[in-house]
Amino acid sequence: MSKPKIVVLGAGYAGITTTKRLTKQLSPEQAEIVLINKHNYHYESTWLHEVAAGTINPNQARYMISDVINPNRVRLIYDSVVEIKKDEQRVVLENSEVTYDYLVVALGFVTNTFGIKGMDENALFIQDIDSARLISEHIEYQFAQYSAGENTDEESLNIIVGGGGFTGIEFVGELADIVPKLCKKYDIPRNKVRIINVEAAPSVLPMFDRDLVSYALQSLESRGVEFRMGTAIKECTKEGFIVGDDAELIKGGTVVWTGGVTGNPVLGKSGFELVKGKVNVDSDLRVPGEENLFILGDCSWVMDKQAGRPYAPTGQLAMQEADVAAYNIKALLTNQPLKEFVLDDKGTVASLGLSDGIGSIFSGTKLQGKAAAAMKKVVDDRSLFIVGGPKLVLKKGKFRPF
């Protein structure tokens, strides 16, 4: 009798942590484990805003999957998922196909432009390592062109960021750090470069209380970030954002959209019932009516029963879901009771550049300034430690001793 085959789709936070947990909880005799990912590396998606600004090297934000997952224990397939045939227990890939007995879908997010005209065609997105690197290279190219006299339009130096959520604000915080360095490198006066954040809601960072948001705004404005809150983007053109009822054009040489994400489009193509681009899953993280199919991370909604709404998609949510999914797969294999998912919320911290930030941790303790920035680095290093232990922290962490 053949061993049951567990297939994990995606090597983001949820997928790689699930795979790691399965290898520890199951012996090679109990199950075959397969991990499928488009690339042969994992990237820290919560670090992409730093890559996009150019404040860290792209290679710091990623590591080889085979460095943390033993290829002798897990079959690693580097390919793109095309469709999930759940009735046939089969996954169609670009170059092959794989059958499964248990499936974990952790394919991550894609950018959601909410149908704003021209956004897909004209804006840049912080979506993966390559798109983030493109943004940093594009920004520096604008500076180089202006410095060389190839482009004399000062508005080409403007960096416009749509969206005042987590990614948008962390990104402008990094820009506030890097722009003065670029100005010095290319002999451009700092006052010629505008960093403009445009947000339709009346404020930014809705996940934080007013005091922390007020601190963040003051900190960023003191470093040259401009905010246009309560300003709806009507259209994105090659020149910038058209906003408001009077169709004002905010011009910029770099236009970045960070206003929303949704689950991977493979979900819809595979016939899953979607709610705002994601699949509602039961408390054991399985798709309703499916005994052997789990969906995690940015691809699913799981209900916070106390709050009466789904948990917000975060890195800590994805990694904690991975723990429960791996436990429940073992429980299914060994005929044990399944566990319900309940988030152990350790708090939320946002960086505002290298040495500044805000946070709410441990049931409401507020942090701001350097203390929050330090805690953010602890959070980042912790995610590395969970997957790769101290070796990975020393190699890629924010507190490297060398």
C-alpha positions as CSV (number, residue, x, y, z in Angstrom):
1,M,0.0,0.0,0.0
2,S,1.4,3.4,-1.0
3,K,2.0,6.1,1.5
4,P,-0.4,9.1,1.6
5,K,0.9,12.0,-0.4
6,I,0.7,15.5,1.1
7,V,1.1,18.3,-1.4
8,V,1.8,21.9,-0.3
9,L,1.3,24.7,-2.8
10,G,3.4,27.8,-2.2
11,A,6.5,28.4,-0.1
12,G,5.5,31.7,1.5
13,Y,5.1,32.0,5.3
14,A,2.2,29.5,5.5
15,G,3.5,26.9,3.0
16,I,7.1,26.7,4.1
17,T,6.1,26.6,7.8
18,T,3.5,23.9,7.1
19,T,6.1,21.8,5.3
20,K,8.7,22.3,8.1
21,R,6.2,21.2,10.7
22,L,5.1,18.1,8.7
23,T,8.7,16.9,8.4
24,K,9.0,17.1,12.2
25,Q,5.7,15.5,13.0
26,L,5.6,12.7,10.5
27,S,8.1,10.0,9.8
28,P,9.2,9.3,6.2
29,E,7.2,6.0,6.4
30,Q,4.0,7.9,7.4
31,A,3.7,10.2,4.4
32,E,5.3,11.5,1.2
33,I,5.5,15.3,1.3
34,V,5.7,17.5,-1.8
35,L,6.3,21.3,-1.8
36,I,5.6,23.1,-5.0
37,N,6.7,26.7,-5.6
38,K,7.3,28.9,-8.6
39,H,10.8,29.8,-7.6
40,N,13.6,27.9,-5.8
41,Y,13.6,30.5,-3.0
42,H,11.3,31.8,-0.3
43,Y,11.1,35.6,0.2
44,E,10.0,37.5,3.3
45,S,6.9,39.3,1.9
46,T,6.8,41.6,4.9
47,W,10.3,42.9,3.9
48,L,9.4,43.7,0.3
49,H,8.8,47.4,1.0
50,E,12.4,47.7,2.0
51,V,13.5,46.0,-1.2
52,A,11.2,48.4,-3.2
53,A,12.8,51.4,-1.5
54,G,16.3,50.1,-1.9
55,T,17.1,50.1,1.8
56,I,18.0,46.4,1.8
57,N,19.4,44.1,-0.8
58,P,16.9,41.8,-2.5
59,N,19.1,38.8,-1.5
60,Q,18.7,39.6,2.2
61,A,14.9,39.2,1.9
62,R,15.1,35.7,0.4
63,Y,16.7,32.4,1.0
64,M,16.9,29.1,-0.9
65,I,14.2,26.7,0.0
66,S,16.6,23.8,0.0
67,D,18.6,25.6,2.8
68,V,15.6,25.0,5.2
69,I,13.7,22.1,3.7
70,N,15.7,18.9,3.3
71,P,15.2,17.8,-0.4
72,N,15.9,14.2,0.7
73,R,12.8,14.3,2.9
74,V,10.5,16.6,0.8
75,R,10.1,16.4,-2.9
76,L,10.7,20.0,-4.1
77,I,9.0,21.0,-7.4
78,Y,9.7,24.4,-8.9
79,D,6.8,25.1,-11.2
80,S,3.7,27.4,-11.5
81,V,0.3,26.1,-10.4
82,V,-2.3,26.4,-13.2
83,E,-5.3,24.8,-11.7
84,I,-6.5,22.6,-8.8
85,K,-8.8,19.7,-9.9
86,K,-10.2,19.0,-6.5
87,D,-12.7,16.4,-7.7
88,E,-9.8,14.4,-9.1
89,Q,-7.3,15.2,-6.3
90,R,-4.9,16.5,-9.0
91,V,-2.9,19.8,-9.4
92,V,-2.1,20.9,-12.9
93,L,1.2,22.7,-13.2
94,E,2.7,24.5,-16.2
95,N,5.1,21.7,-16.9
96,S,3.6,18.6,-15.3
97,E,0.8,17.6,-12.8
98,V,0.8,16.1,-9.3
99,T,-1.8,14.0,-7.5
100,Y,-2.5,14.3,-3.8
101,D,-4.2,12.7,-0.9
102,Y,-4.0,15.8,1.2
103,L,-3.6,19.3,-0.2
104,V,-2.5,22.6,1.5
105,V,-3.1,25.7,-0.7
106,A,-0.9,28.6,0.4
107,L,-0.3,30.4,-2.9
108,G,-0.2,33.9,-1.4
109,F,-1.6,37.1,-2.7
110,V,-1.8,39.2,-5.9
111,T,-2.3,42.9,-6.1
112,N,-5.9,44.1,-6.1
113,T,-6.5,47.4,-7.9
114,F,-10.3,47.4,-7.2
115,G,-11.0,48.2,-10.8
116,I,-9.4,51.7,-10.7
117,K,-8.9,52.8,-14.3
118,G,-5.3,52.5,-15.6
119,M,-3.9,51.2,-12.4
120,D,-2.9,47.8,-13.8
121,E,-1.3,49.3,-16.8
122,N,0.5,52.3,-15.3
123,A,1.4,51.7,-11.6
124,L,4.1,49.6,-10.1
125,F,3.3,47.0,-7.5
126,I,5.1,45.6,-4.4
127,Q,4.1,42.0,-5.1
128,D,7.3,39.9,-5.1
129,I,11.1,40.2,-5.1
130,D,11.3,41.0,-8.8
131,S,8.5,43.7,-8.7
132,A,10.0,45.2,-5.6
133,R,13.5,45.4,-7.1
134,L,12.1,47.0,-10.2
135,I,10.6,49.8,-8.1
136,S,14.0,50.6,-6.4
137,E,15.8,50.5,-9.8
138,H,13.1,52.7,-11.4
139,I,13.4,55.3,-8.6
140,E,17.1,55.5,-8.9
141,Y,16.9,55.7,-12.7
142,Q,14.7,58.8,-12.4
143,F,17.4,60.4,-10.2
144,A,20.1,59.4,-12.6
145,Q,18.3,60.8,-15.6
146,Y,17.6,64.1,-13.9
147,S,21.2,64.4,-12.6
148,A,22.6,63.8,-16.1
149,G,20.3,66.4,-17.7
150,E,18.4,63.8,-19.7
151,N,15.2,64.7,-18.0
152,T,14.7,68.2,-16.7
153,D,11.2,67.8,-15.4
154,E,11.4,68.0,-11.6
155,E,8.0,66.2,-11.2
156,S,9.8,63.1,-12.6
157,L,11.5,62.9,-9.2
158,N,8.2,62.7,-7.3
159,I,7.3,59.3,-5.8
160,I,3.6,58.8,-5.5
161,V,2.2,55.9,-3.3
162,G,-1.4,54.9,-3.4
163,G,-2.7,53.3,-0.3
164,G,-2.3,54.2,3.4
165,G,-2.4,50.7,4.8
166,F,0.5,48.7,6.3
167,T,2.6,48.3,3.1
168,G,2.1,51.9,1.9
169,I,3.1,53.5,5.1
170,E,6.1,51.3,5.7
171,F,7.2,52.0,2.2
172,V,7.0,55.8,2.5
173,G,9.0,55.4,5.8
174,E,11.8,53.6,3.9
175,L,11.6,56.3,1.2
176,A,12.0,59.0,3.8
177,D,15.3,57.3,4.7
178,I,16.6,56.6,1.2
179,V,15.7,59.7,-0.7
180,P,18.2,62.0,1.1
181,K,20.9,59.5,0.3
182,L,19.9,59.4,-3.4
183,C,19.8,63.2,-3.4
184,K,23.4,63.3,-2.1
185,K,24.5,60.6,-4.6
186,Y,23.1,62.5,-7.6
187,D,23.7,66.1,-6.4
188,I,20.0,66.9,-6.3
189,P,18.6,69.2,-3.6
190,R,16.3,67.3,-1.2
191,N,13.5,69.9,-1.6
192,K,13.1,69.0,-5.3
193,V,11.9,65.5,-4.4
194,R,8.3,64.9,-3.1
195,I,7.1,61.7,-1.5
196,I,3.3,61.8,-1.6
197,N,0.9,59.2,-0.1
198,V,-2.7,59.2,-1.3
199,E,-5.4,57.5,0.7
200,A,-9.1,57.4,0.1
201,A,-10.0,56.9,3.8
202,P,-9.9,59.9,6.2
203,S,-6.8,58.5,7.9
204,V,-4.0,55.9,7.4
205,L,-3.1,52.7,9.3
206,P,-6.6,51.7,10.4
207,M,-5.2,48.8,12.5
208,F,-3.6,51.3,15.0
209,D,-5.2,53.7,17.5
210,R,-5.3,57.4,17.0
211,D,-2.3,58.2,19.2
212,L,0.0,55.9,17.3
213,V,-1.3,57.0,13.9
214,S,-0.8,60.7,15.0
215,Y,2.8,59.9,15.9
216,A,3.4,58.1,12.6
217,L,2.1,61.0,10.6
218,Q,4.2,63.6,12.5
219,S,7.3,61.5,12.2
220,L,6.9,60.9,8.4
221,E,5.8,64.5,7.7
222,S,8.9,65.8,9.6
223,R,11.0,63.8,7.1
224,G,9.3,65.2,4.0
225,V,6.4,62.8,3.4
226,E,3.2,64.5,2.2
227,F,-0.2,63.0,2.9
228,R,-3.4,63.3,0.9
229,M,-6.0,61.6,3.0
230,G,-9.7,61.4,2.2
231,T,-8.6,61.6,-1.5
232,A,-10.0,58.9,-3.8
233,I,-8.0,57.9,-6.8
234,K,-10.2,58.0,-9.9
235,E,-7.6,57.0,-12.4
236,C,-3.9,56.2,-12.8
237,T,-2.2,57.5,-15.9
238,K,1.4,57.5,-17.1
239,E,1.8,60.9,-15.5
240,G,0.4,60.0,-12.1
241,F,-2.9,59.8,-10.1
242,I,-6.1,61.6,-11.1
243,V,-7.9,62.3,-7.8
244,G,-11.1,63.8,-6.4
245,D,-14.2,65.1,-8.1
246,D,-12.2,68.0,-9.7
247,A,-9.9,65.5,-11.5
248,E,-6.7,66.9,-10.0
249,L,-3.6,65.3,-11.5
250,I,-0.8,64.5,-9.0
251,K,2.2,64.0,-11.1
252,G,5.2,61.7,-10.4
253,G,7.9,59.8,-12.2
254,T,7.4,56.8,-9.9
255,V,3.8,55.7,-9.2
256,V,3.3,52.8,-6.8
257,W,0.0,51.1,-5.8
258,T,-0.1,49.4,-2.4
259,G,-3.9,49.8,-1.8
260,G,-4.9,46.2,-1.6
261,V,-4.3,42.5,-2.2
262,T,-6.5,39.4,-2.9
263,G,-6.0,35.7,-3.0
264,N,-4.2,34.0,-5.9
265,P,-6.4,33.8,-9.1
266,V,-5.8,30.0,-9.2
267,L,-8.6,29.8,-6.6
268,G,-11.2,31.2,-8.9
269,K,-10.0,29.3,-11.9
270,S,-10.2,26.1,-9.9
271,G,-13.9,26.6,-9.0
272,F,-13.6,27.6,-5.4
273,E,-16.4,29.8,-4.0
274,L,-14.8,33.2,-3.4
275,V,-15.6,36.0,-1.0
276,K,-13.6,39.1,-1.9
277,G,-11.1,37.0,-3.7
278,K,-10.5,34.4,-0.9
279,V,-12.1,31.2,0.3
280,N,-14.0,31.0,3.6
281,V,-12.6,28.0,5.5
282,D,-13.9,26.2,8.6
283,S,-12.3,26.6,12.0
284,D,-10.0,23.6,11.3
285,L,-8.8,25.4,8.2
286,R,-10.4,23.0,5.8
287,V,-12.6,24.0,2.9
288,P,-16.2,23.3,3.8
289,G,-17.3,19.9,2.5
290,E,-13.7,18.9,1.7
291,E,-12.0,16.4,4.1
292,N,-8.5,16.7,2.8
293,L,-8.1,20.3,1.5
294,F,-6.7,23.1,3.6
295,I,-6.3,26.7,2.5
296,L,-4.1,29.1,4.4
297,G,-2.7,32.6,4.5
298,D,-3.7,35.2,2.0
299,C,-5.9,32.7,0.1
300,S,-8.4,32.2,2.9
301,W,-10.6,33.8,5.4
302,V,-10.9,32.2,8.9
303,M,-13.4,33.5,11.3
304,D,-12.4,35.2,14.6
305,K,-15.4,34.0,16.6
306,Q,-14.9,36.5,19.4
307,A,-14.8,39.5,17.1
308,G,-17.4,38.2,14.7
309,R,-15.2,38.9,11.6
310,P,-12.3,37.2,9.8
311,Y,-8.8,37.5,11.1
312,A,-6.7,40.2,9.3
313,P,-4.1,38.6,7.0
314,T,-0.7,38.9,8.5
315,G,2.6,37.0,8.6
316,Q,1.9,35.8,12.1
317,L,-1.6,34.6,11.1
318,A,-0.1,32.5,8.2
319,M,2.6,30.9,10.4
320,Q,0.1,30.0,13.2
321,E,-2.3,28.6,10.6
322,A,0.5,26.5,9.3
323,D,1.0,25.0,12.8
324,V,-2.6,24.0,13.0
325,A,-2.8,22.7,9.5
326,A,0.2,20.4,10.0
327,Y,-1.3,19.2,13.3
328,N,-4.6,18.5,11.7
329,I,-3.1,16.6,8.8
330,K,-1.3,14.3,11.2
331,A,-4.6,14.0,13.2
332,L,-6.4,12.8,10.0
333,L,-3.6,10.3,9.3
334,T,-3.7,8.9,12.8
335,N,-7.5,9.2,13.4
336,Q,-7.2,11.8,16.1
337,P,-9.4,14.8,16.9
338,L,-8.7,17.9,14.9
339,K,-7.8,21.2,16.4
340,E,-9.6,24.5,15.9
341,F,-7.6,27.6,14.9
342,V,-7.5,30.5,17.3
343,L,-5.0,33.2,16.7
344,D,-2.6,34.0,19.5
345,D,-2.2,37.6,18.7
346,K,1.2,38.8,19.7
347,G,0.5,42.4,18.5
348,T,1.3,44.5,15.5
349,V,4.4,46.6,14.7
350,A,4.9,48.9,11.7
351,S,8.3,50.3,10.7
352,L,8.6,54.0,9.7
353,G,12.1,53.6,8.4
354,L,15.3,52.1,9.9
355,S,15.1,53.6,13.4
356,D,11.5,54.6,13.8
357,G,8.2,52.8,14.2
358,I,4.9,52.2,16.0
359,G,3.5,49.1,17.6
360,S,0.9,47.6,19.9
361,I,2.1,44.4,21.5
362,F,1.2,42.0,24.4
363,S,-2.5,43.0,24.8
364,G,-2.2,46.7,24.1
365,T,1.3,47.8,25.2
366,K,2.1,50.8,22.9
367,L,5.5,51.3,21.4
368,Q,6.9,54.2,19.3
369,G,10.2,55.4,18.0
370,K,13.3,53.4,18.4
371,A,11.7,50.9,20.7
372,A,9.1,50.0,18.1
373,A,11.8,49.8,15.4
374,A,13.8,47.4,17.5
375,M,10.7,45.3,18.2
376,K,10.0,45.2,14.4
377,K,13.5,43.7,13.8
378,V,12.8,41.1,16.6
379,V,9.6,40.2,14.8
380,D,11.4,39.9,11.5
381,D,14.2,37.7,13.0
382,R,11.6,35.5,14.8
383,S,10.0,34.5,11.5
384,L,13.5,33.4,10.2
385,F,14.2,31.5,13.4
386,I,10.9,29.6,13.3
387,V,11.7,28.2,9.9
388,G,15.5,28.1,9.8
389,G,16.7,28.3,13.3
390,P,19.7,30.4,14.5
391,K,21.7,29.6,11.4
392,L,19.2,31.4,9.2
393,V,19.0,34.4,11.6
394,L,22.8,34.8,11.5
395,K,22.8,34.6,7.8
396,K,19.8,36.8,6.9
397,G,18.6,38.5,10.1
398,K,18.2,42.2,10.9
399,F,20.5,41.8,14.0
400,R,23.4,40.0,12.3
401,P,26.6,40.4,14.2
402,F,28.6,41.0,11.0
